[in-house]
Amino acid sequence: QVQLMESGGGLVQPGGSLRLSCTASESTVGVNIMGWYRQAPGKQRELVADSISGIKTKYADSVVGRFSISRDNQKRSVFLEMNNLKPEDTGIYYCHLEIDPSRHFWGQGTQVTVSS
């Protein structure tokens, strides 16, 4: 059972920046996907960004040009740099790890609030 620990959430004003971190309890070498999802109040959980095999990245259209995902297997970690934050970015951000399609793991989530 892989455990994921997120950090870096908080309250920020519109236009501000935050950096989220997620560290896995086991090696991430060979892990297919590490990424981030978010869930806003009253809405379904949605993909924010994925790092696929450490080679490709995928972003939600709403965050392209503002968010950047990176991955460091030596640190067993994935990061999400969020810039020019907007109120609609508010939500709980969940780290996600997929070893293969039948094995998915989730973190507990970290709250991001964008408000003046």
C-alpha positions in Angstrom: 0.0 0.0 0.0 1.6 3.2 -1.1 1.0 6.2 1.1 1.1 9.8 -0.3 1.7 12.9 1.7 0.7 16.3 0.3 1.9 19.7 1.5 1.9 23.3 0.4 -1.7 24.3 0.3 -3.0 27.4 1.9 -4.8 30.7 1.4 -3.5 33.0 -1.4 -4.8 36.1 -3.1 -5.8 36.1 -6.7 -2.8 36.4 -8.9 -0.6 34.7 -6.3 1.4 31.5 -6.4 1.6 28.2 -4.4 3.8 25.1 -4.8 2.3 21.8 -3.8 4.4 18.8 -3.0 3.6 15.1 -2.7 5.9 12.5 -1.4 5.4 8.7 -1.7 6.2 6.2 0.9 7.9 3.9 -1.6 10.1 4.3 -4.7 8.4 5.9 -7.6 10.9 4.5 -10.2 8.8 2.7 -12.8 5.6 4.3 -11.6 3.5 5.1 -14.7 1.6 8.3 -13.6 2.0 10.8 -10.7 -0.2 13.8 -10.7 -2.8 16.0 -9.2 -6.5 16.2 -9.1 -8.7 18.7 -7.4 -12.3 18.9 -6.1 -14.2 22.1 -5.7 -17.2 22.4 -3.4 -20.2 20.8 -5.0 -18.2 19.5 -8.0 -16.6 16.3 -9.2 -13.0 15.6 -8.8 -11.1 16.6 -11.9 -7.7 16.2 -13.4 -5.3 19.1 -12.9 -2.0 17.7 -14.2 -0.3 14.4 -14.8 3.4 13.4 -15.2 3.3 10.3 -17.4 6.3 8.0 -17.1 8.4 11.0 -16.2 8.4 12.0 -19.9 5.1 13.5 -20.9 2.8 15.9 -19.1 -0.9 16.5 -19.4 -2.8 19.5 -18.1 -6.4 20.6 -17.7 -7.2 23.3 -20.2 -8.0 25.7 -17.4 -4.5 25.6 -16.0 -2.4 25.6 -19.2 0.2 28.3 -19.0 -0.3 28.8 -15.3 0.5 25.5 -13.6 3.6 23.3 -14.1 4.1 19.7 -12.9 7.4 18.2 -12.2 8.6 14.9 -10.7 11.7 13.8 -8.9 12.0 10.0 -8.5 15.1 10.4 -6.2 12.9 12.2 -3.7 9.8 10.0 -4.5 8.0 13.2 -5.2 5.8 15.1 -7.5 5.3 18.9 -7.4 2.8 21.3 -8.8 3.8 24.9 -9.3 0.7 27.1 -9.5 1.0 30.7 -10.7 -1.6 33.4 -11.4 -4.1 31.7 -9.2 -7.8 32.4 -9.7 -10.7 32.0 -7.3 -11.9 29.1 -9.5 -8.7 27.2 -8.6 -10.1 26.9 -5.1 -10.5 23.3 -3.9 -8.9 20.3 -2.3 -5.9 19.1 -4.3 -5.2 15.4 -4.2 -2.0 13.7 -5.2 -2.5 10.6 -7.4 -0.2 7.7 -8.2 -0.9 5.0 -10.7 1.5 2.0 -10.9 -0.7 0.4 -13.5 -4.4 0.7 -14.5 -5.4 -1.7 -11.6 -3.4 0.0 -8.9 -4.2 3.6 -8.0 -3.4 5.5 -4.8 -4.5 8.8 -3.4 -3.3 11.2 -0.8 -5.5 12.8 1.8 -5.7 16.1 0.0 -4.5 19.7 0.7 -6.8 22.7 0.7 -6.1 25.6 -1.7 -8.1 28.7 -1.3 -7.8 31.7 -3.6 -9.6 34.7 -2.2 -9.0 38.4 -1.6 
